[in-house]
């Protein structure tokens, strides 16, 4: 069962868990020269965490999408300080990482509602 938790491992054992997503966590990437991470989940949220696993920013993509928005993929641009989010609804949305504002939707996909 997916719980939306980010897990820090201690060898083969769970060290700590960090919960910020309400559902499955589908994407984890390193950003800002590997000093932060960004996660995307089925709840439609993108969370930026610092190296102590403290959430620094939560961006809800739900109002930016025409379809159910579960975040399937992320790609971050250091130079532009923007990121692309690929959604469950087959959209690719560009977002300003500094303020969480939608820049534009690059692709509107087809979605069957499943």
Secondary structure, DSSP 8 states (H G I E B T S, - for coil): ----EEEEEETTEEEEEEE--SS-EEEEEEETTTTEEEEEETTSEEEEEETT--EEEEEE-GGG-SS---EEEEEEETTTTEEEEEETTS-EEEEETTT--EEEEEE-------
